[in-house]
Amino acid sequence: MSNNYIVELEDVDTIYEGERVPAIRDINLEIKIGEFICVIGPNGAGKTTLLETINGILSSTRGKVRVIGQDIKKFGHSLRKEIGYVPQEIAVDELSPFLVEDVIMMGRFGKIGILKSPSLQDFEIMEEIIKWIKIDDLLRRPVGKLSGGQLQKVMIARALVKKPKILLLDEPFSNLDIKASRDISEKICHLHLSSKLTIIMVTHNIGSIPVNSNKVMLMNDGKITGDNLSPKDFQLDQLKFLYQVKG
Amino acid sequence: MLSSFLITTLIGASLAGVACSLIGVFVVRMKLSSVGFCMSHAAFAGSALGLVLSINPLALALVFSSVVALIIGPIAEKSKLHPDVILGVLFSLMLSLGLIFLKFSPGTALSSTAMGILWGSILGINTREIILLGIITLVILISMKLFSKEFRSIMFDRKMAEASGINTKPFYYLILLLTSAVVSLSLKLIGGLLIFALIINPASTAYEFFYDIRKIIIFSPLLGVGYCFLGIIISFLFDFPIGSSIGVVSAICFGISVILSPKRRKG
């Protein structure tokens, strides 16, 4: 495999505990540095499992996963310092004793390292991201009191504050209104173009695929069923098959 | 003589109050209440065995609760059994063992020591135990200072802490082991049956008032010490067991805090 690839999956299966059928299977994937990949597919297609297998939170049961040229199983913790991850949902209870600014800075804790406190530079980076995402007004709010959309923005800021080399986005617009979705989508596109950030974005909404994504990948039933597509390449029949629409 | 006894009592109570309620901040937030409950009964079983075998009850309490901590950690992480099931089994096993050991503890003097383990007895606390409580309190404070980032991140969401590049496992086990040490060393003060009241109640009360974890970490030990002092006063006044007095005081205060909590106020 070439050094050009920042994410490499070779014959990968991931099975959840207590399950017999892999949530994703026979996955072969190579993503180049700076690529913007969108993964689309219906619910239960294995999109989230794919992201969590790439960042090593879920351990693959077969095959090899390499990120930045290293085995994610062996070097998961150090590699995750370079991977920003925005989950589709995070359970935050209403009484959670954390302020938004704390939660955002936590995204950088792995990178700061053990026995060290956040430096002035860390706070400057956080401030820059906060202004960029436009969540200055939320900083002193308890994180449990945020709306779904606000929390999603906070989690995006948390992922970006570590200045990652790879950004994994799981349905990042699912709780955002149209204006906020467009705004964040434009920002992500800008980030991709300006900093050559590698982005893998999962969505079930075809309408939310950013225009400058390099390719679109289709997933269904735990497998990659279509690859190397651009949004304009979609055929109506393909989509009907993917989402099992009749007629 | 009286003043020296009173000073020993108050120092012991203060240290137990600080140590238990600090560790309680983790136990409550990480939903480890049943783990603490299980450890306290393991410590009780260990102490009872110590009495039977004429081995230092404190040392065996520490061994038993640490073993339970080391069993629960991996099982809860890897086993397909629900942690509550494992805890239920271990809890009943430890309580049963403790009662069996007590049955065989010889002599009336030992029986009173055994009752002290169950209900707590500040009268029996000695300088060596106070030093040990002081050491564990210091270890907790130093750990919380050194690993503040990691602990806060895990308390917010363990999976997200992993995603940010923190290896959460050593910190999770450190919390379990510190809990087992605190439980064992505070056993003599409040008793095996009620020690988790001093772990859970001050921290739960503090959580009712603040959205900032740093404030909770400061407020919880203050409450812990306050409950201990109030419990001791009530115990002396009405000749109640100290553990029960602390349990009742802390539970009433928690109830009041739920009513007064700004977090639950509307508008």
Boltz contact constraints between the chains, C-beta under 6 A:
constraints:
  - contact:
      token1: [A, 18]
      token2: [B, 80]
      max_distance: 6.0
  - contact:
      token1: [A, 57]
      token2: [B, 162]
      max_distance: 6.0
  - contact:
      token1: [A, 77]
      token2: [B, 165]
      max_distance: 6.0
  - contact:
      token1: [A, 77]
      token2: [B, 167]
      max_distance: 6.0
  - contact:
      token1: [A, 80]
      token2: [B, 165]
      max_distance: 6.0
  - contact:
      token1: [A, 81]
      token2: [B, 165]
      max_distance: 6.0
  - contact:
      token1: [A, 85]
      token2: [B, 163]
      max_distance: 6.0
  - contact:
      token1: [A, 95]
      token2: [B, 263]
      max_distance: 6.0
  - contact:
      token1: [A, 97]
      token2: [B, 211]
      max_distance: 6.0
  - contact:
      token1: [A, 97]
      token2: [B, 213]
      max_distance: 6.0
  - contact:
      token1: [A, 97]
      token2: [B, 216]
      max_distance: 6.0
  - contact:
      token1: [A, 98]
      token2: [B, 156]
      max_distance: 6.0
  - contact:
      token1: [A, 99]
      token2: [B, 212]
      max_distance: 6.0
  - contact:
      token1: [A, 106]
      token2: [B, 153]
      max_distance: 6.0
  - contact:
      token1: [A, 107]
      token2: [B, 164]
      max_distance: 6.0
  - contact:
      token1: [A, 109]
      token2: [B, 149]
      max_distance: 6.0
  - contact:
      token1: [A, 109]
      token2: [B, 153]
      max_distance: 6.0
  - contact:
      token1: [A, 109]
      token2: [B, 164]
      max_distance: 6.0
  - contact:
      token1: [A, 110]
      token2: [B, 164]
      max_distance: 6.0
  - contact:
      token1: [A, 110]
      token2: [B, 165]
      max_distance: 6.0
  - contact:
      token1: [A, 110]
      token2: [B, 166]
      max_distance: 6.0
  - contact:
      token1: [A, 115]
      token2: [B, 146]
      max_distance: 6.0
  - contact:
      token1: [A, 142]
      token2: [B, 211]
      max_distance: 6.0
